[in-house]
Amino acid sequence: MRRTGPGILLLAAAIGIAGGFLLDQALTAGGRATFNPTITLPIFLALLGAIVVALALPIRRATRGKIAPVNPFWALRVAILSKASSIVGAVVGGFGGGLTIFLLTRPVSPSIGSLGPIIATVVCGAALVAAGLYAEHLCTIRKDDDDEQPGPAGPGAVGT
């Protein structure tokens, strides 16, 4: 499995920004109020980041030989979860960024009460990206010396 690169995270954030901006644009064009996430969304994002890191810590200890080996399928699931959480954090943080951009480009300045949960969503989305990338780092194993060798090259090797 390859590690999450900055390109996919930037693409996910751009999709989120466009989605948030266009949603508010469509809502106001229809005469409705702008979208304002509840305060539970940033709280949930922060808790998700903490859970992902907590799940990755035993895998790191196992790869360093400090505790008993971990089931490799469990380690793969945690690595996939950390990758997915970083991408989701980029999308949700970008979505909050799009909402913020829309509100700040209006002729009337928004109130702190409506801007607070949106900014908290952006910050907690970025924190989820950081937690996901850190957990993904915790799930990587060290390269063995055998990984450098191309294969058996002795006299009895196949193909010689």
N, C-alpha and C positions, 0 to 999 in steps of 0.2 A: 504494500500500500504506500502510495506517495503522500508526502506531507502536504498540507494545505498551503497553496501559494498565494502571494499577494494579489495576483490577477483575478482569481475567482472571488476573493473577498471584495476587491474593488468593483467587480461586476455585480455582485450581490448587493453591495451598498448603493450602486447606481440604480439598480432596479428598484430598491426600496425608496430611494429619494424620488424617483419618477412616480412611483405608485402613490406615495404620500402627497406629493404636490398635486398630481392629477385628481386624486380623490377629493381633496379640499376644493379644488377648482370646480369639479363637477357638482359637489354639494352646494357651493355658493351660487353657481349658475342656476341651479334648481330652486334657489330661494331658501335653502336649509342652512342650519348652523354647521360650522366646521367640525371636523372630527376631533375629539379630544379623548385620548386614552385615559382609562381610570388609573389610579395610583397603584393598583395591584399589579399592573403589567411590569413596571420596573422592579417591583419587589420580587415578582416571579422570575424575572431574568437574572437578578442577583442570586437568588436561591439556586437556580439551575446551574449557574457558574460554579457556585460553591460545591454542589453535589457532584458535578463532573470532575472537579479537581480532587474531591475526596475519594471518588471511585478510582482515580488514576494513581493515587499515592501508594496503595499496596502493590500495584504492578511495578512501580519504580523500585520499591524495596525488594521485590522478588527478582528483578533483573540485576540488581546489584548484589544478590546473594545474602541479603540480610534476613529474609524470612523464607519459608518454604515456597517452592515453585507454584505459580499460578496457572490455572487452566488456560491454555493458549486461546481457546474460543472466547473465554471471558475477556481476555486482554484485547482481542480483536474487536469485540463488541464495545468495549470502553473506548478504544481508539476511534472507531466509527462514530460513536456518540460524541466524542470530543470534536471530531471533524464537522459533524452536522451542527453541533451547537455553535461553533465559530461562524459557520455560514448563516445560520438563523440569526445570530447576533448581529451580523453585518446587514442582513435584510431589515430586521426590526429597527436597528439603529439608523439605517438609511431612511426608513419610513418615517421615523420621528424627525429626522433631518429635513425631509421633504415637507412635513407639516410645519416645521419651524420656518423654513424658507418662505412658505406660502403666507404664514402669519406676519412675518417681518416685512414682506413686500407690499402689504396692504397700506392704504393711506392712513388708516386709524391704527394706532399702536395697540397691541393686545394687552390684556390685563395679566398680571403675574399669576393669578389663579388659573388662567387657561394655558399659560406658557410653561408653568412649573412641571406638570406631569409629562409634557412633551420633551422638555429638556432632560428630565430624569430618565425618560425612555431612551433618549440618545446616549446618555452617559452609561446606563446599565446595559444597553446593547453593545457598546464598545467594551465594557467590562466582560460581557459574555464572550466576545471575540477573543479577548486576552486570556480568559480562563480556558476556553476551548483550545487555543494554541498551546498554552502551557500544559494542559492535560495531554495533548497529543505528543508534546515533547517528553512528558513523563512516561509515555507508553512505548517509546522507541528503545531498542536494545542496542548494545554496543556491537560494533563490527568485530567479527572473529578474525584471527590471523588467516584462517582457512579461506575467508572470502576473497582474499587477494590472489589466491592461486587459481589459475585457469582450469585445473583438473589434473588427473594423473598423467604424468609424462614419463613414467618409467619404461623400461624395456618391455614389460608385459601389458602396457596400456593398449586399449582397443584403438585401432585406426593408425597404428604406427608400423 
